[in-house]
Amino acid sequence: MNTGTKSGDVRTKAWAAVLAAVQGLSLAVAMLPVAIVCFTLTVVSIGLIPIGIGIVTTPSVLGAVRRFADTRRRLAAEWSGIRIPSAYRPIPPDANPWARTFGMLRDPQTWRDVLWLPVDMTAGFVTALLPAALLFYPFEGFVVAAGLWRALSDGRTYWYGFVPVTGQPTALAAAALGAVLLVVAYHVTPRLLPVHFQLTRAILVPDQGELAERVRVLTETRRDAVDTSAAELRRIERDLHDGAQARLVAMGMDLGTIEMLVDKDPAQARELIAQARRNSVDALAELRDLVRGIHPPVLAERGLGDAVRALALRLPVTTEVTVELSGRAKAPVESAAYFAVSEVLTNAVKHSGADRIWVDLHHADGMLRATVTDNGRGGAAIGAGSGLAGVERRLGTFDGVLAVSSPAGGPTMVTMELPCALS
């Protein structure tokens, strides 16, 4: 039983060594030309920015570099279990080439990618090729011992490692060295491929300063979320106290009066009954509005698309809604997106002077994107008392971003992005 277990362990380790060698060899052969092309195009494209050509080409080139780096991150996780986080700053999909180019160039992760390319072409290539070289090189010693040394030496000394092969005895010494190297490769090769990915990780991973900034931003957004929740609870309490609760108290008093008047003054009792009925209708309407403000039933039942369509139907401005969602996001994300769109639409109706609004909802590249465009006077800005700062904080709680394009004279385009997956 123990012999079978040991034999199975030997086969497992042997296959692990072979797999690491094949993976490293394929990585070195396939990725080297890609790294060279990406680095060359990056240098040329950035160099052409001053004459304008690079403004158009740089986003595509840097996008290709990002995809190349993301492929290496994925392989590191799948082949070696090494996680290499990325910290790319989001770029609005409707940004013009100028904004995309300089948005990418201002991203520290972009420069880590560019720095990684020459390292990947040199030290990365060597570390990826090393497992295959260590595993396959011993077989050359065996072939040399089998008589190939005669063809390889061609009358001169043939060196295998540090063994000079001049005849059959030294060829056998080369085979012995090959056997030793094969044993070393059996034990060491599976550990060599992670060295390549550790080198990649050392260059691509965000530094501590960026991580500290990330923590600071997350702390602020979480604090804003708590403050917003507390304010929302106070609003609900106030609305209940001043609205539905007051009407229900009035209804109770009316019903008490009706009990006393029903025999003495039926006419007055009927008037009070009608008044109580009106109060009940008003209280029910206020409760429905309050529930809709907390979490619209249509959002829970039908999803974000239908909820935004229902919201648009209640606006006094003609609003077109386009929805391209293949599924539903998680409830908190849908709620954040809904109320963000609702706030932006409210701002557009109140302040833009627009007579037409367009809303577009779609999901692509792991991002839920909502764009609200109006043909109003423009001039909207985050932090200018328009309520957009609150929208930005709401989205920030979920790592979302807000972008506003609103030149004087309009039109105004507000783009909101939330990272999420659809069910």
N, C-alpha and C positions, 0 to 999 in steps of 0.2 A: 504493500500500500504506500509506504514511504517512497519506494523507488519510483512508482508511477507518479506520485506528486512531484518529486524532484524532476522527473523527465518533463512533466507538463510545465513546470516553472522555467526549465531551460528553453523549451520551445517558445514560451511566452516572451522571455527576454530576448531570444534570437529574433523573433518577429518584430519586437519593439525596436531593436537595433536596425533591422532592415527597413522598417517603416520610416524611422527617423532619417536614415540615409537617403531614401527615395524622396521623402518630402523636402529635405534640405536641398537635394540636387535639383528637383523641379523648381523650387523657389529661386535658387541661384540662377538657373538658366532662363526662367520665364521673366523674373522681375528685373534683372540687370538691364536689358534693353529698354524696358518701360521706364525705369528710373532715369536712365540717360536721356531719353526723349523728353520726359517731364521736366527735368532740370534744365535742359537746353532751351526748351520752349518758354519756360518761366523766365529765364534770364533775358532772352530776346524780347519777350512780350513786355516785361517791365521796362526794358531799355527803350522800347518804342512808345512809351506813354507820353513823353514830351512832345512828340509830333502827332499825337492823337490816335495813331493806329492801336497802340497798346490799350487805350480806353475800351476799345471794342473787344480785343482779343484776350485781355488779362482775366476777366471773369470766367471765361470758358477754360482757359489753361489752369487757373487755380482751382476751378471746380474739378478738373481731371486729377489734379494733385490730391485733392481731398478724397476723391473716390479711391485713388491708389492707396493712400494712407489708411482709409477705412477698410480696404481689403486686407491689409496687413494686420490691422487690429482684429478683424474677424478670424483670420488664420491663427493669430496668436492665441485667441480664446479657444478655438476648436482643436488645435494641434497640441498646445502646451498648457492650456488652462491659465494663461497669463492675460489679465484684463488690462487694456490700455485705454483709459478714458479719453474722450475728446471734449473740447470746450469751445467749439466754433460759435461765434456770435451769429444769430440769425439775421438773414438779409431779406427784406420784404420782396416777395416774388414780382411785384410790379415796379420795383426800383429801376431807375434808368441806368445805362451802362456806367456813367460817371459815379453814381452813388454805389453801385455794386462793386466797381473796381476799388474805390478808396475805402469802402466798408470792409472789403476783404483784406486790403493792405493794412488797415488799422487793427486787424485781429491778430493778437499774439500767436494764436494757434497756426495761422498761415505761415508765419516766419519759422515756427518750429518744424512745420512740414518741409519748407524749403531747405532749412538746415539739415534735415534728416536725409534728403535725397543724395547729396554727395557722400555722406557717411554710409548710406545703404549701398552705394555703388562700390565702396571700397571695403571697409571693415564688415559691413553687413553681408557682402558677397562672400567674403572669406569665411565668416562664421556659419553661413548657410551651407557652404560647400564642404566644410570640415567634416561633418558626420559621414558623408559619402566617401571622401578621400580616406578617412581612417578605416572605414569598413572594407572598401574595395582594394585598397593598396596591398594588403597582405596576399591577395590572390596573385598579384604579379610575382611575388616571391615564389609561390608554388609553381607558376608557369616557368619561371627562370630555372628552377630546379629540374623541371621536366625536360630541359634541353634547349629552351628558347634562348638561353644565354649565348649560344653559339651564333645565332642570327643577330642578336642585339649587340654583341661585343664587336663583331666585325674586325677581329684582330686586336682590338683595344680593350682596356679594362672597363667593364660595365659595373656601375655602382648601383647597388640596391640598398637604399638607406646609407648606412656607414660601412656596408660590406662590399669590398671590391671583388667582383666575380670574374675570375680568370680561368676557372676550370670547374669540373664537377664537384670537388669537395667544397669549394667556396660557394657554388650554386646551392648545395645542400645547406650551407650556413645561411644563405639568403632565405631558404625555405623555413629554417628554424626561426629566423627573425620574423618572417611573415606569420608564423604560428603564434609567436609572442604578441605581435601587433593585433592579430585577430582576437586573441583572448582579451586584450586591452579594449579593443573596439566593442566586443560583446558587452563589457561592463560599462563603458564610458559613452558610447555613441548615443544612447537615448537621452543622456544628460546634456549633450552638446547643442541640440536644436533649440532648447529653451534659452541658451546663451544668446543666440541671434535675436530672439524676441525680447529678452531683457535689454539688449543694446537698443533696440527700437523703442522700447518703453522709456528708457532713460532720456531719450531725446524728445519723444512726442508727448509725454505726460505733462500736464500743466504744472508750473512751479508753485511753491507755497504761497507766494504773494497773490497769485490769481485765485488759488483755492480760498485764501483768507477773504478776498474780496467777494468771492461767491458766497461764502458763509455769511458775510455781512449783509449782502443783498437779500439772501433767503431769510435772515433774521428780521430784517425790516419788513419784508413782505408778509411774513407770518404775523408780526406785531400789528401791521395794518389790517390783516384779516381778522384778528381778535378784536381790534377797535371797531372795525366795521360791523362785526357780529353784535357787539355790545350796543352800538348805536341802533342797529336794526331791531334788537329786542326792546330798546326804549321806545322806538317808533311804534312797534306793535302794541306795547302796553298803552301808549298815549292814544293810539287810534281806537283801541278797544274801550278805554275809559271815556273818551270824549264822544265816541260814536255809538257803536252797537250797545255797549253797556248802558249808556244814558237812555237810549230808546227803550231797552228792555225794562229799565226801572220805571220809565213813564208808562209803559204798557201795564206793568203790575199795578201801578196806582190807578190807571183807568179801569182796569178790571175790578179793583176793589170798589171804586165808585159805582160801576155798573151793577154790582151785586146789591148795592143799597138802593139804586134807582129803578131796577128792573120792574118792581111792582108799583112804586110811587109815580115814576115819570118815565114811561116806556119810550117816549119820543127822545128824551135826553139820553136815555140808555142806548138807543140805536145810534145816535150821533157819536157817542163815546166808543161804541163797538166799531164803527167805521173808522174812527181815528186810530183805534188800536190796530185795526187791520193795516192801515197805511204805515203805522210805525213798524209793524212786523215786516212789511215788504221792504221798507227802507233799511231796517236792521239786517235783513237777509242780504240785500244788495251790498251793504257796507262790509258784511262778513265775507262775501264772495270776492269783493275787491281786495280785502285784506289777505285772503288766502292766495289770490292771484299774485299779489305782491310778494308773498313768501315763496311760493313755488307753484307756478301755474299748472293746473291739472292737465292741460293739453301737452305741456312739456313732459310730464311724467308718463302720459299715456301714448302720445304720438311721436315724441322726439323733438329735436331742435328745429328741424325744417318746418314742420307744421306749426310749432309754437311761434316762430318768427313770422310765418304767414298770417297767423291769427293776430299777432301784434300789429302787423302792417295794415290789416283791415280796419283797425280802430283809429288809425292816424287820419288827421284831416288833410294830409297831403298825399297825392297819388304816389303809391310806392309799388315798385316791381321787385319781386323776390325770386331769385334763381337758386336752386338747391341741387347740389351734386354730392350726396353723401351715400355711400354704399352700406352704411350701418350706423350704429349709435355709439357715441362715446360714453364714458362713465358718467353717472348722474352729477357728481360735483363739477365736472368739466362742462357738461351741457348747461348746468345752471349758471356757471360763470360766464360762458359764452352768451347765453340768452340775455342776462341782465346787462352785460357789456353792450350788446347790440341795442338793447332797449334804451340805455342811457345815451348812446350816440344818436339814435333816432330822435329821442326827446330833445337833445341839443339842436339837431338839424331843424326840427319843427319850430322850436322857440326862437332860435337866433340866426338861422341862415337866410331866411326869406326865400327859401326854395319853393318851387311849385312841383318838383318831381324828385323822387329819391329812388335809388337802386340799391338793392341788397344782394350780395352774392355769398353763398356758403358752399365751400367745397373742402375736400380733404385730399392732401397729396404730400408725399415724402414725410409721412409721420406727423403732419401738421394739420390742425383744423384751422382754416382761414375764413374769416368773415370780413367782407369789405362793404362799407357803406359809403355811397357816393351821392352827392346832391348838387344841383345846379344853382346853388345860392351865391351869396356875395363873397364867400371865402373869409379868410382871416382867422380861422380857428387855430388854436395853439394849445398845447399841453401846459397846464398851470396858469392859464389866462382867465380863470374863473369860469371855464366852459364845462367843468365836470369831467374833462378828459383825464385829469390827474387821478381822479378816483377810479376811472376805468383802467388806467395803467396799473394802479395798485391792485385792483381786483385780478387782473390778468397775471401780474407778477407773482401772486400767490401760487399759481400753477406753472411758473416758469414761462409765462406767455409774454408777448411783446405787443406794443402799440406803435404804429407809425401814422403820421398825419401829413398829408399834402394839401395845403389850403392857401394858394396864392391869392392876393387881393383881387377881387372880381370873380373868384371862383374858377373852376368848381372845387369842391372839397371832397377829398377821398381819405377815409379813415380805414386802415387795415389792422386787423387784430389776428394774432396767431397764438395758438395753444398747442403744445406738443401732446399728442395722444394717439391711441390706437382705436379703431372702430371695431365693434363686435360684429 
